[in-house]
Amino acid sequence: MNQKVLMVLKGFHELSTDEKVQLIAEINKYQQGSPSVRIGLESGFYESVRKSQAAVNFGPAPGSCPCCGR
């Protein structure tokens, strides 16, 4: 299995049941959407990530990232 897929799967396993349901619903919207729907979802996703990165603290912390393990 590809390393990127393994990292995403690891992060998926760290989610709560409700979070897994929400993620699967978003993936299904993307997979079943038309090209214009996909573009809209992608632009909304990137905007959300851009806004959230303003508050991300990458300083030293106990433990590691649940997604990538670093």
C-alpha positions as CSV (number, residue, x, y, z in Angstrom):
1,M,0.0,0.0,0.0
2,N,1.2,3.5,-0.8
3,Q,2.7,5.6,2.1
4,K,0.2,8.4,1.5
5,V,-2.7,6.0,1.8
6,L,-1.2,4.5,4.9
7,M,-0.9,7.9,6.5
8,V,-4.5,8.8,5.7
9,L,-5.7,5.4,7.0
10,K,-3.8,5.9,10.2
11,G,-5.5,9.3,10.7
12,F,-8.8,7.8,9.8
13,H,-8.4,5.2,12.6
14,E,-7.7,8.0,15.1
15,L,-11.1,9.6,14.4
16,S,-14.2,9.1,16.5
17,T,-17.2,7.3,15.0
18,D,-19.0,10.6,14.4
19,E,-15.9,12.0,12.7
20,K,-15.5,8.9,10.5
21,V,-19.2,9.2,9.4
22,Q,-18.7,12.9,8.5
23,L,-15.5,12.2,6.6
24,I,-17.1,9.4,4.6
25,A,-20.0,11.6,3.7
26,E,-17.6,14.3,2.4
27,I,-15.7,11.8,0.4
28,N,-18.9,10.4,-1.1
29,K,-20.0,13.9,-2.0
30,Y,-16.7,14.4,-3.8
31,Q,-16.7,11.0,-5.5
32,Q,-20.3,11.2,-6.8
33,G,-20.2,14.9,-7.7
34,S,-19.9,16.5,-11.1
35,P,-16.7,18.3,-12.0
36,S,-18.2,21.6,-10.9
37,V,-19.2,20.1,-7.6
38,R,-15.7,18.7,-7.1
39,I,-14.2,22.1,-7.8
40,G,-16.5,23.8,-5.3
41,L,-15.7,21.2,-2.6
42,E,-11.9,21.5,-3.3
43,S,-12.0,25.3,-3.2
44,G,-14.0,25.2,0.1
45,F,-11.6,22.7,1.5
46,Y,-8.5,24.7,0.7
47,E,-10.1,27.9,2.1
48,S,-10.9,26.1,5.3
49,V,-7.3,24.8,5.6
50,R,-5.9,28.2,4.8
51,K,-8.0,29.7,7.6
52,S,-7.2,27.0,10.1
53,Q,-3.4,27.2,9.5
54,A,-3.4,30.7,10.9
55,A,-4.0,29.2,14.3
56,V,-1.9,26.0,14.1
57,N,1.0,25.8,16.6
58,F,3.8,23.6,15.4
59,G,5.8,24.1,18.5
60,P,7.2,21.3,20.7
61,A,4.4,19.2,22.2
62,P,4.1,15.9,23.9
63,G,3.2,12.9,21.8
64,S,3.0,13.0,18.0
65,C,0.7,13.8,15.1
66,P,-2.1,11.2,15.0
67,C,-2.1,11.4,11.2
68,C,1.5,11.1,10.3
69,G,3.1,10.0,13.6
70,R,5.7,12.8,13.6
